[in-house]
């Protein structure tokens, strides 16, 4: 499901370049273009949701997993500081 006017759908589709730090079947995690702090990342579901209330529970649950994968790489080196 895509929304032609949605900036995040364009990032997912690669129409807008982004600094991707993690990606799986459901999510893409990118560094924010105007970070509020060092390592500020955005986790984007690949499906378009108008707001957080539209996200089903399974996807929301997987979000946590994707966050951990993105923040804690398996080689043990921390690419991102956690705040
Ligand atoms: Zn969208």
PDB file of the backbone (N, CA, C, O) and the ligand in Angstrom, with CONECT records:
HET     ZN  A 101       1
ATOM      1  N   UNK A   1       0.858  -1.198   0.000  1.00  0.00           N
ATOM      2  CA  UNK A   1       0.000   0.000   0.000  1.00  0.00           C
ATOM      3  C   UNK A   1       0.890   1.242   0.000  1.00  0.00           C
ATOM      4  O   UNK A   1       1.753   1.406   0.863  1.00  0.00           O
ATOM      5  N   UNK A   2       0.666   2.101  -0.971  1.00  0.00           N
ATOM      6  CA  UNK A   2       1.492   3.295  -1.058  1.00  0.00           C
ATOM      7  C   UNK A   2       0.636   4.533  -1.221  1.00  0.00           C
ATOM      8  O   UNK A   2      -0.456   4.488  -1.789  1.00  0.00           O
ATOM      9  N   UNK A   3       1.147   5.626  -0.718  1.00  0.00           N
ATOM     10  CA  UNK A   3       0.486   6.910  -0.853  1.00  0.00           C
ATOM     11  C   UNK A   3       1.439   7.810  -1.634  1.00  0.00           C
ATOM     12  O   UNK A   3       2.553   8.081  -1.186  1.00  0.00           O
ATOM     13  N   UNK A   4       0.998   8.267  -2.795  1.00  0.00           N
ATOM     14  CA  UNK A   4       1.858   9.025  -3.706  1.00  0.00           C
ATOM     15  C   UNK A   4       2.360  10.335  -3.092  1.00  0.00           C
ATOM     16  O   UNK A   4       3.378  10.876  -3.521  1.00  0.00           O
ATOM     17  N   UNK A   5       1.644  10.839  -2.089  1.00  0.00           N
ATOM     18  CA  UNK A   5       2.035  12.111  -1.487  1.00  0.00           C
ATOM     19  C   UNK A   5       2.830  11.952  -0.206  1.00  0.00           C
ATOM     20  O   UNK A   5       3.140  12.931   0.473  1.00  0.00           O
ATOM     21  N   UNK A   6       3.160  10.705   0.120  1.00  0.00           N
ATOM     22  CA  UNK A   6       3.806  10.448   1.403  1.00  0.00           C
ATOM     23  C   UNK A   6       5.325  10.404   1.235  1.00  0.00           C
ATOM     24  O   UNK A   6       5.846   9.599   0.461  1.00  0.00           O
ATOM     25  N   UNK A   7       6.024  11.261   1.952  1.00  0.00           N
ATOM     26  CA  UNK A   7       7.487  11.352   1.846  1.00  0.00           C
ATOM     27  C   UNK A   7       8.144  10.040   2.276  1.00  0.00           C
ATOM     28  O   UNK A   7       9.173   9.649   1.725  1.00  0.00           O
ATOM     29  N   UNK A   8       7.549   9.361   3.264  1.00  0.00           N
ATOM     30  CA  UNK A   8       8.164   8.128   3.762  1.00  0.00           C
ATOM     31  C   UNK A   8       8.013   6.982   2.764  1.00  0.00           C
ATOM     32  O   UNK A   8       8.909   6.150   2.624  1.00  0.00           O
ATOM     33  N   UNK A   9       6.866   6.944   2.067  1.00  0.00           N
ATOM     34  CA  UNK A   9       6.705   5.940   1.010  1.00  0.00           C
ATOM     35  C   UNK A   9       7.740   6.161  -0.083  1.00  0.00           C
ATOM     36  O   UNK A   9       8.252   5.201  -0.659  1.00  0.00           O
ATOM     37  N   UNK A  10       8.051   7.422  -0.372  1.00  0.00           N
ATOM     38  CA  UNK A  10       9.055   7.731  -1.395  1.00  0.00           C
ATOM     39  C   UNK A  10      10.444   7.304  -0.939  1.00  0.00           C
ATOM     40  O   UNK A  10      11.264   6.865  -1.744  1.00  0.00           O
ATOM     41  N   UNK A  11      10.700   7.437   0.353  1.00  0.00           N
ATOM     42  CA  UNK A  11      11.990   6.973   0.893  1.00  0.00           C
ATOM     43  C   UNK A  11      12.076   5.448   0.787  1.00  0.00           C
ATOM     44  O   UNK A  11      13.101   4.907   0.371  1.00  0.00           O
ATOM     45  N   UNK A  12      10.994   4.760   1.167  1.00  0.00           N
ATOM     46  CA  UNK A  12      10.961   3.291   1.072  1.00  0.00           C
ATOM     47  C   UNK A  12      11.200   2.841  -0.367  1.00  0.00           C
ATOM     48  O   UNK A  12      11.932   1.882  -0.614  1.00  0.00           O
ATOM     49  N   UNK A  13      10.576   3.542  -1.311  1.00  0.00           N
ATOM     50  CA  UNK A  13      10.678   3.165  -2.720  1.00  0.00           C
ATOM     51  C   UNK A  13      12.022   3.571  -3.325  1.00  0.00           C
ATOM     52  O   UNK A  13      12.345   3.180  -4.447  1.00  0.00           O
ATOM     53  N   UNK A  14      12.807   4.359  -2.576  1.00  0.00           N
ATOM     54  CA  UNK A  14      14.104   4.794  -3.080  1.00  0.00           C
ATOM     55  C   UNK A  14      14.015   6.025  -3.974  1.00  0.00           C
ATOM     56  O   UNK A  14      15.008   6.423  -4.583  1.00  0.00           O
ATOM     57  N   UNK A  15      12.828   6.632  -4.055  1.00  0.00           N
ATOM     58  CA  UNK A  15      12.668   7.835  -4.879  1.00  0.00           C
ATOM     59  C   UNK A  15      13.331   9.038  -4.215  1.00  0.00           C
ATOM     60  O   UNK A  15      13.758   9.975  -4.888  1.00  0.00           O
ATOM     61  N   UNK A  16      13.410   8.999  -2.896  1.00  0.00           N
ATOM     62  CA  UNK A  16      14.136  10.019  -2.140  1.00  0.00           C
ATOM     63  C   UNK A  16      15.317   9.295  -1.478  1.00  0.00           C
ATOM     64  O   UNK A  16      15.117   8.315  -0.760  1.00  0.00           O
ATOM     65  N   UNK A  17      16.543   9.774  -1.717  1.00  0.00           N
ATOM     66  CA  UNK A  17      17.698   9.085  -1.132  1.00  0.00           C
ATOM     67  C   UNK A  17      17.688   9.173   0.388  1.00  0.00           C
ATOM     68  O   UNK A  17      17.268  10.180   0.959  1.00  0.00           O
ATOM     69  N   UNK A  18      18.155   8.112   1.038  1.00  0.00           N
ATOM     70  CA  UNK A  18      18.211   8.111   2.496  1.00  0.00           C
ATOM     71  C   UNK A  18      19.435   7.338   2.946  1.00  0.00           C
ATOM     72  O   UNK A  18      20.004   6.556   2.185  1.00  0.00           O
ATOM     73  N   UNK A  19      19.825   7.559   4.164  1.00  0.00           N
ATOM     74  CA  UNK A  19      20.970   6.878   4.752  1.00  0.00           C
ATOM     75  C   UNK A  19      20.452   5.677   5.544  1.00  0.00           C
ATOM     76  O   UNK A  19      20.154   5.782   6.734  1.00  0.00           O
ATOM     77  N   UNK A  20      20.349   4.532   4.859  1.00  0.00           N
ATOM     78  CA  UNK A  20      19.752   3.350   5.470  1.00  0.00           C
ATOM     79  C   UNK A  20      20.752   2.635   6.364  1.00  0.00           C
ATOM     80  O   UNK A  20      21.870   2.343   5.939  1.00  0.00           O
ATOM     81  N   UNK A  21      20.356   2.352   7.603  1.00  0.00           N
ATOM     82  CA  UNK A  21      21.250   1.636   8.514  1.00  0.00           C
ATOM     83  C   UNK A  21      20.763   0.215   8.774  1.00  0.00           C
ATOM     84  O   UNK A  21      21.528  -0.627   9.245  1.00  0.00           O
ATOM     85  N   UNK A  22      19.505  -0.053   8.474  1.00  0.00           N
ATOM     86  CA  UNK A  22      18.964  -1.400   8.661  1.00  0.00           C
ATOM     87  C   UNK A  22      17.742  -1.548   7.775  1.00  0.00           C
ATOM     88  O   UNK A  22      16.992  -0.594   7.565  1.00  0.00           O
ATOM     89  N   UNK A  23      17.545  -2.768   7.252  1.00  0.00           N
ATOM     90  CA  UNK A  23      16.361  -3.005   6.443  1.00  0.00           C
ATOM     91  C   UNK A  23      15.981  -4.471   6.534  1.00  0.00           C
ATOM     92  O   UNK A  23      16.846  -5.344   6.455  1.00  0.00           O
ATOM     93  N   UNK A  24      14.690  -4.751   6.699  1.00  0.00           N
ATOM     94  CA  UNK A  24      14.205  -6.126   6.578  1.00  0.00           C
ATOM     95  C   UNK A  24      12.924  -6.094   5.759  1.00  0.00           C
ATOM     96  O   UNK A  24      12.631  -5.094   5.104  1.00  0.00           O
ATOM     97  N   UNK A  25      12.151  -7.191   5.789  1.00  0.00           N
ATOM     98  CA  UNK A  25      10.956  -7.269   4.949  1.00  0.00           C
ATOM     99  C   UNK A  25       9.891  -6.251   5.337  1.00  0.00           C
ATOM    100  O   UNK A  25       9.075  -5.845   4.510  1.00  0.00           O
ATOM    101  N   UNK A  26       9.906  -5.851   6.584  1.00  0.00           N
ATOM    102  CA  UNK A  26       8.819  -5.016   7.095  1.00  0.00           C
ATOM    103  C   UNK A  26       9.221  -3.573   7.328  1.00  0.00           C
ATOM    104  O   UNK A  26       8.403  -2.661   7.208  1.00  0.00           O
ATOM    105  N   UNK A  27      10.512  -3.370   7.668  1.00  0.00           N
ATOM    106  CA  UNK A  27      10.943  -2.037   8.072  1.00  0.00           C
ATOM    107  C   UNK A  27      12.208  -1.582   7.360  1.00  0.00           C
ATOM    108  O   UNK A  27      13.003  -2.386   6.874  1.00  0.00           O
ATOM    109  N   UNK A  28      12.362  -0.288   7.317  1.00  0.00           N
ATOM    110  CA  UNK A  28      13.618   0.319   6.890  1.00  0.00           C
ATOM    111  C   UNK A  28      13.961   1.339   7.979  1.00  0.00           C
ATOM    112  O   UNK A  28      13.112   2.132   8.386  1.00  0.00           O
ATOM    113  N   UNK A  29      15.208   1.310   8.446  1.00  0.00           N
ATOM    114  CA  UNK A  29      15.633   2.263   9.466  1.00  0.00           C
ATOM    115  C   UNK A  29      16.657   3.192   8.825  1.00  0.00           C
ATOM    116  O   UNK A  29      17.658   2.747   8.264  1.00  0.00           O
ATOM    117  N   UNK A  30      16.387   4.484   8.920  1.00  0.00           N
ATOM    118  CA  UNK A  30      17.255   5.480   8.275  1.00  0.00           C
ATOM    119  C   UNK A  30      17.723   6.500   9.306  1.00  0.00           C
ATOM    120  O   UNK A  30      17.110   6.673  10.360  1.00  0.00           O
ATOM    121  N   UNK A  31      18.816   7.164   8.978  1.00  0.00           N
ATOM    122  CA  UNK A  31      19.242   8.283   9.819  1.00  0.00           C
ATOM    123  C   UNK A  31      18.440   9.509   9.418  1.00  0.00           C
ATOM    124  O   UNK A  31      18.254   9.775   8.230  1.00  0.00           O
ATOM    125  N   UNK A  32      17.974  10.242  10.389  1.00  0.00           N
ATOM    126  CA  UNK A  32      17.171  11.433  10.128  1.00  0.00           C
ATOM    127  C   UNK A  32      17.992  12.474   9.379  1.00  0.00           C
ATOM    128  O   UNK A  32      19.157  12.700   9.705  1.00  0.00           O
ATOM    129  N   UNK A  33      17.387  13.114   8.369  1.00  0.00           N
ATOM    130  CA  UNK A  33      18.087  14.131   7.583  1.00  0.00           C
ATOM    131  C   UNK A  33      18.382  15.371   8.423  1.00  0.00           C
ATOM    132  O   UNK A  33      19.367  16.062   8.163  1.00  0.00           O
ATOM    133  N   UNK A  34      17.567  15.664   9.404  1.00  0.00           N
ATOM    134  CA  UNK A  34      17.825  16.783  10.328  1.00  0.00           C
ATOM    135  C   UNK A  34      17.785  16.257  11.743  1.00  0.00           C
ATOM    136  O   UNK A  34      16.811  16.461  12.467  1.00  0.00           O
ATOM    137  N   UNK A  35      18.878  15.559  12.143  1.00  0.00           N
ATOM    138  CA  UNK A  35      18.854  14.864  13.436  1.00  0.00           C
ATOM    139  C   UNK A  35      18.718  15.794  14.631  1.00  0.00           C
ATOM    140  O   UNK A  35      19.357  16.845  14.687  1.00  0.00           O
ATOM    141  N   UNK A  36      17.891  15.406  15.576  1.00  0.00           N
ATOM    142  CA  UNK A  36      17.738  16.163  16.816  1.00  0.00           C
ATOM    143  C   UNK A  36      18.867  15.836  17.783  1.00  0.00           C
ATOM    144  O   UNK A  36      19.149  16.599  18.707  1.00  0.00           O
ATOM    145  N   UNK A  37      19.514  14.686  17.557  1.00  0.00           N
ATOM    146  CA  UNK A  37      20.661  14.308  18.365  1.00  0.00           C
ATOM    147  C   UNK A  37      21.517  13.373  17.523  1.00  0.00           C
ATOM    148  O   UNK A  37      21.072  12.887  16.483  1.00  0.00           O
ATOM    149  N   UNK A  38      22.747  13.118  17.969  1.00  0.00           N
ATOM    150  CA  UNK A  38      23.629  12.220  17.236  1.00  0.00           C
ATOM    151  C   UNK A  38      23.025  10.816  17.181  1.00  0.00           C
ATOM    152  O   UNK A  38      22.630  10.264  18.208  1.00  0.00           O
ATOM    153  N   UNK A  39      22.956  10.246  15.984  1.00  0.00           N
ATOM    154  CA  UNK A  39      22.409   8.903  15.854  1.00  0.00           C
ATOM    155  C   UNK A  39      20.896   8.857  15.797  1.00  0.00           C
ATOM    156  O   UNK A  39      20.305   7.781  15.885  1.00  0.00           O
ATOM    157  N   UNK A  40      20.262  10.008  15.652  1.00  0.00           N
ATOM    158  CA  UNK A  40      18.793  10.075  15.533  1.00  0.00           C
ATOM    159  C   UNK A  40      18.350   9.274  14.305  1.00  0.00           C
ATOM    160  O   UNK A  40      18.682   9.620  13.171  1.00  0.00           O
ATOM    161  N   UNK A  41      17.609   8.218  14.546  1.00  0.00           N
ATOM    162  CA  UNK A  41      17.176   7.351  13.454  1.00  0.00           C
ATOM    163  C   UNK A  41      15.654   7.309  13.380  1.00  0.00           C
ATOM    164  O   UNK A  41      14.957   7.523  14.372  1.00  0.00           O
ATOM    165  N   UNK A  42      15.166   7.030  12.187  1.00  0.00           N
ATOM    166  CA  UNK A  42      13.731   6.869  11.976  1.00  0.00           C
ATOM    167  C   UNK A  42      13.478   5.432  11.552  1.00  0.00           C
ATOM    168  O   UNK A  42      14.184   4.898  10.697  1.00  0.00           O
ATOM    169  N   UNK A  43      12.477   4.812  12.145  1.00  0.00           N
ATOM    170  CA  UNK A  43      12.107   3.469  11.732  1.00  0.00           C
ATOM    171  C   UNK A  43      10.810   3.564  10.931  1.00  0.00           C
ATOM    172  O   UNK A  43       9.780   4.016  11.430  1.00  0.00           O
ATOM    173  N   UNK A  44      10.891   3.129   9.681  1.00  0.00           N
ATOM    174  CA  UNK A  44       9.761   3.293   8.771  1.00  0.00           C
ATOM    175  C   UNK A  44       9.170   1.931   8.418  1.00  0.00           C
ATOM    176  O   UNK A  44       9.885   1.069   7.907  1.00  0.00           O
ATOM    177  N   UNK A  45       7.879   1.721   8.680  1.00  0.00           N
ATOM    178  CA  UNK A  45       7.246   0.503   8.186  1.00  0.00           C
ATOM    179  C   UNK A  45       7.121   0.598   6.667  1.00  0.00           C
ATOM    180  O   UNK A  45       6.880   1.682   6.136  1.00  0.00           O
ATOM    181  N   UNK A  46       7.282  -0.517   5.966  1.00  0.00           N
ATOM    182  CA  UNK A  46       7.226  -0.470   4.505  1.00  0.00           C
ATOM    183  C   UNK A  46       5.800  -0.304   3.987  1.00  0.00           C
ATOM    184  O   UNK A  46       5.581   0.181   2.877  1.00  0.00           O
ATOM    185  N   UNK A  47       4.844  -0.710   4.803  1.00  0.00           N
ATOM    186  CA  UNK A  47       3.458  -0.415   4.470  1.00  0.00           C
ATOM    187  C   UNK A  47       3.170   1.021   4.862  1.00  0.00           C
ATOM    188  O   UNK A  47       3.767   1.548   5.801  1.00  0.00           O
ATOM    189  N   UNK A  48       2.250   1.658   4.139  1.00  0.00           N
ATOM    190  CA  UNK A  48       1.873   3.025   4.513  1.00  0.00           C
ATOM    191  C   UNK A  48       0.792   2.993   5.589  1.00  0.00           C
ATOM    192  O   UNK A  48      -0.244   2.347   5.431  1.00  0.00           O
ATOM    193  N   UNK A  49       1.053   3.698   6.677  1.00  0.00           N
ATOM    194  CA  UNK A  49       0.045   3.871   7.712  1.00  0.00           C
ATOM    195  C   UNK A  49      -0.135   5.366   7.928  1.00  0.00           C
ATOM    196  O   UNK A  49       0.840   6.110   8.028  1.00  0.00           O
ATOM    197  N   UNK A  50      -1.379   5.797   7.997  1.00  0.00           N
ATOM    198  CA  UNK A  50      -1.641   7.226   8.162  1.00  0.00           C
ATOM    199  C   UNK A  50      -1.144   7.712   9.520  1.00  0.00           C
ATOM    200  O   UNK A  50      -0.634   8.826   9.642  1.00  0.00           O
ATOM    201  N   UNK A  51      -1.298   6.862  10.544  1.00  0.00           N
ATOM    202  CA  UNK A  51      -0.788   7.220  11.865  1.00  0.00           C
ATOM    203  C   UNK A  51      -0.568   5.939  12.662  1.00  0.00           C
ATOM    204  O   UNK A  51      -0.856   4.843  12.182  1.00  0.00           O
ATOM    205  N   UNK A  52      -0.062   6.083  13.865  1.00  0.00           N
ATOM    206  CA  UNK A  52       0.353   4.920  14.649  1.00  0.00           C
ATOM    207  C   UNK A  52      -0.824   4.008  14.992  1.00  0.00           C
ATOM    208  O   UNK A  52      -0.631   2.818  15.242  1.00  0.00           O
ATOM    209  N   UNK A  53      -2.036   4.553  15.005  1.00  0.00           N
ATOM    210  CA  UNK A  53      -3.200   3.749  15.373  1.00  0.00           C
ATOM    211  C   UNK A  53      -3.596   2.767  14.275  1.00  0.00           C
ATOM    212  O   UNK A  53      -4.347   1.823  14.520  1.00  0.00           O
ATOM    213  N   UNK A  54      -3.089   2.991  13.069  1.00  0.00           N
ATOM    214  CA  UNK A  54      -3.402   2.076  11.959  1.00  0.00           C
ATOM    215  C   UNK A  54      -2.501   0.848  11.951  1.00  0.00           C
ATOM    216  O   UNK A  54      -2.806  -0.140  11.284  1.00  0.00           O
ATOM    217  N   UNK A  55      -1.398   0.902  12.684  1.00  0.00           N
ATOM    218  CA  UNK A  55      -0.443  -0.203  12.643  1.00  0.00           C
ATOM    219  C   UNK A  55      -0.979  -1.389  13.439  1.00  0.00           C
ATOM    220  O   UNK A  55      -1.361  -1.246  14.601  1.00  0.00           O
ATOM    221  N   UNK A  56      -1.005  -2.565  12.800  1.00  0.00           N
ATOM    222  CA  UNK A  56      -1.505  -3.736  13.501  1.00  0.00           C
ATOM    223  C   UNK A  56      -0.502  -4.184  14.561  1.00  0.00           C
ATOM    224  O   UNK A  56       0.669  -3.807  14.527  1.00  0.00           O
ATOM    225  N   UNK A  57      -0.981  -4.993  15.499  1.00  0.00           N
ATOM    226  CA  UNK A  57      -0.150  -5.356  16.649  1.00  0.00           C
ATOM    227  C   UNK A  57       1.102  -6.136  16.265  1.00  0.00           C
ATOM    228  O   UNK A  57       2.165  -5.949  16.857  1.00  0.00           O
ATOM    229  N   UNK A  58       0.968  -7.011  15.268  1.00  0.00           N
ATOM    230  CA  UNK A  58       2.108  -7.820  14.878  1.00  0.00           C
ATOM    231  C   UNK A  58       3.241  -6.931  14.334  1.00  0.00           C
ATOM    232  O   UNK A  58       4.409  -7.094  14.687  1.00  0.00           O
ATOM    233  N   UNK A  59       2.856  -5.999  13.475  1.00  0.00           N
ATOM    234  CA  UNK A  59       3.854  -5.089  12.905  1.00  0.00           C
ATOM    235  C   UNK A  59       4.475  -4.228  13.999  1.00  0.00           C
ATOM    236  O   UNK A  59       5.688  -4.023  14.021  1.00  0.00           O
ATOM    237  N   UNK A  60       3.653  -3.734  14.892  1.00  0.00           N
ATOM    238  CA  UNK A  60       4.162  -2.909  15.982  1.00  0.00           C
ATOM    239  C   UNK A  60       5.141  -3.711  16.839  1.00  0.00           C
ATOM    240  O   UNK A  60       6.154  -3.180  17.293  1.00  0.00           O
ATOM    241  N   UNK A  61       4.833  -4.999  17.061  1.00  0.00           N
ATOM    242  CA  UNK A  61       5.715  -5.858  17.839  1.00  0.00           C
ATOM    243  C   UNK A  61       7.044  -6.078  17.124  1.00  0.00           C
ATOM    244  O   UNK A  61       8.104  -6.046  17.749  1.00  0.00           O
ATOM    245  N   UNK A  62       6.985  -6.301  15.818  1.00  0.00           N
ATOM    246  CA  UNK A  62       8.202  -6.505  15.040  1.00  0.00           C
ATOM    247  C   UNK A  62       9.068  -5.254  15.003  1.00  0.00           C
ATOM    248  O   UNK A  62      10.281  -5.330  14.805  1.00  0.00           O
ATOM    249  N   UNK A  63       8.445  -4.122  15.193  1.00  0.00           N
ATOM    250  CA  UNK A  63       9.157  -2.848  15.213  1.00  0.00           C
ATOM    251  C   UNK A  63      10.241  -2.848  16.282  1.00  0.00           C
ATOM    252  O   UNK A  63      11.355  -2.370  16.065  1.00  0.00           O
ATOM    253  N   UNK A  64       9.890  -3.391  17.433  1.00  0.00           N
ATOM    254  CA  UNK A  64      10.847  -3.454  18.537  1.00  0.00           C
ATOM    255  C   UNK A  64      12.091  -4.267  18.135  1.00  0.00           C
ATOM    256  O   UNK A  64      13.228  -3.884  18.413  1.00  0.00           O
ATOM    257  N   UNK A  65      11.829  -5.394  17.476  1.00  0.00           N
ATOM    258  CA  UNK A  65      12.917  -6.258  17.025  1.00  0.00           C
ATOM    259  C   UNK A  65      13.818  -5.523  16.029  1.00  0.00           C
ATOM    260  O   UNK A  65      15.045  -5.573  16.127  1.00  0.00           O
ATOM    261  N   UNK A  66      13.196  -4.853  15.086  1.00  0.00           N
ATOM    262  CA  UNK A  66      13.954  -4.118  14.066  1.00  0.00           C
ATOM    263  C   UNK A  66      14.791  -3.019  14.711  1.00  0.00           C
ATOM    264  O   UNK A  66      15.920  -2.765  14.290  1.00  0.00           O
ATOM    265  N   UNK A  67      14.240  -2.369  15.730  1.00  0.00           N
ATOM    266  CA  UNK A  67      14.978  -1.324  16.450  1.00  0.00           C
ATOM    267  C   UNK A  67      16.242  -1.910  17.074  1.00  0.00           C
ATOM    268  O   UNK A  67      17.320  -1.321  16.994  1.00  0.00           O
ATOM    269  N   UNK A  68      16.089  -3.076  17.695  1.00  0.00           N
ATOM    270  CA  UNK A  68      17.248  -3.697  18.330  1.00  0.00           C
ATOM    271  C   UNK A  68      18.290  -4.096  17.306  1.00  0.00           C
ATOM    272  O   UNK A  68      19.485  -3.895  17.522  1.00  0.00           O
ATOM    273  N   UNK A  69      17.845  -4.665  16.183  1.00  0.00           N
ATOM    274  CA  UNK A  69      18.773  -5.049  15.122  1.00  0.00           C
ATOM    275  C   UNK A  69      19.536  -3.835  14.624  1.00  0.00           C
ATOM    276  O   UNK A  69      20.744  -3.892  14.395  1.00  0.00           O
ATOM    277  N   UNK A  70      18.810  -2.734  14.459  1.00  0.00           N
ATOM    278  CA  UNK A  70      19.421  -1.523  13.911  1.00  0.00           C
ATOM    279  C   UNK A  70      20.428  -0.916  14.879  1.00  0.00           C
ATOM    280  O   UNK A  70      21.467  -0.401  14.465  1.00  0.00           O
ATOM    281  N   UNK A  71      20.112  -0.980  16.178  1.00  0.00           N
ATOM    282  CA  UNK A  71      20.944  -0.309  17.178  1.00  0.00           C
ATOM    283  C   UNK A  71      22.101  -1.175  17.668  1.00  0.00           C
ATOM    284  O   UNK A  71      23.122  -0.652  18.115  1.00  0.00           O
ATOM    285  N   UNK A  72      21.946  -2.496  17.586  1.00  0.00           N
ATOM    286  CA  UNK A  72      22.973  -3.374  18.134  1.00  0.00           C
ATOM    287  C   UNK A  72      23.427  -4.387  17.086  1.00  0.00           C
ATOM    288  O   UNK A  72      22.922  -5.509  17.056  1.00  0.00           O
ATOM    289  N   UNK A  73      24.374  -4.005  16.227  1.00  0.00           N
ATOM    290  CA  UNK A  73      24.856  -4.914  15.202  1.00  0.00           C
ATOM    291  C   UNK A  73      25.509  -6.148  15.822  1.00  0.00           C
ATOM    292  O   UNK A  73      26.064  -6.082  16.919  1.00  0.00           O
ATOM    293  N   UNK A  74      25.437  -7.275  15.106  1.00  0.00           N
ATOM    294  CA  UNK A  74      25.900  -8.544  15.662  1.00  0.00           C
ATOM    295  C   UNK A  74      27.418  -8.634  15.840  1.00  0.00           C
ATOM    296  O   UNK A  74      27.911  -9.493  16.571  1.00  0.00           O
ATOM    297  N   UNK A  75      28.150  -7.749  15.173  1.00  0.00           N
ATOM    298  CA  UNK A  75      29.604  -7.812  15.330  1.00  0.00           C
ATOM    299  C   UNK A  75      30.055  -7.160  16.635  1.00  0.00           C
ATOM    300  O   UNK A  75      31.250  -7.126  16.930  1.00  0.00           O
ATOM    301  N   UNK A  76      29.114  -6.645  17.412  1.00  0.00           N
ATOM    302  CA  UNK A  76      29.431  -6.113  18.724  1.00  0.00           C
ATOM    303  C   UNK A  76      29.870  -4.655  18.732  1.00  0.00           C
ATOM    304  O   UNK A  76      29.968  -4.049  19.799  1.00  0.00           O
ATOM    305  N   UNK A  77      30.133  -4.089  17.577  1.00  0.00           N
ATOM    306  CA  UNK A  77      30.538  -2.687  17.544  1.00  0.00           C
ATOM    307  C   UNK A  77      29.282  -1.821  17.489  1.00  0.00           C
ATOM    308  O   UNK A  77      28.404  -2.046  16.656  1.00  0.00           O
ATOM    309  N   UNK A  78      29.201  -0.861  18.350  1.00  0.00           N
ATOM    310  CA  UNK A  78      28.027  -0.002  18.385  1.00  0.00           C
ATOM    311  C   UNK A  78      28.158   1.104  17.343  1.00  0.00           C
ATOM    312  O   UNK A  78      28.996   1.996  17.469  1.00  0.00           O
ATOM    313  N   UNK A  79      27.322   1.034  16.321  1.00  0.00           N
ATOM    314  CA  UNK A  79      27.340   2.100  15.326  1.00  0.00           C
ATOM    315  C   UNK A  79      26.588   3.322  15.832  1.00  0.00           C
ATOM    316  O   UNK A  79      26.900   4.465  15.500  1.00  0.00           O
ATOM    317  N   UNK A  80      25.589   3.030  16.647  1.00  0.00           N
ATOM    318  CA  UNK A  80      24.771   4.120  17.150  1.00  0.00           C
ATOM    319  C   UNK A  80      24.848   4.153  18.667  1.00  0.00           C
ATOM    320  O   UNK A  80      24.836   3.112  19.324  1.00  0.00           O
ATOM    321  N   UNK A  81      24.927   5.335  19.206  1.00  0.00           N
ATOM    322  CA  UNK A  81      24.833   5.446  20.650  1.00  0.00           C
ATOM    323  C   UNK A  81      23.371   5.419  21.020  1.00  0.00           C
ATOM    324  O   UNK A  81      22.532   5.969  20.306  1.00  0.00           O
ATOM    325  N   UNK A  82      23.067   4.793  22.113  1.00  0.00           N
ATOM    326  CA  UNK A  82      21.680   4.740  22.557  1.00  0.00           C
ATOM    327  C   UNK A  82      21.476   5.779  23.641  1.00  0.00           C
ATOM    328  O   UNK A  82      22.303   5.925  24.541  1.00  0.00           O
ATOM    329  N   UNK A  83      20.400   6.480  23.552  1.00  0.00           N
ATOM    330  CA  UNK A  83      20.118   7.537  24.517  1.00  0.00           C
ATOM    331  C   UNK A  83      18.918   7.155  25.361  1.00  0.00           C
ATOM    332  O   UNK A  83      18.514   7.916  26.240  1.00  0.00           O
TER     333      UNK A  83
HETATM  334 ZN    ZN A 101       3.556   6.377   3.416  1.00  0.00          ZN
END
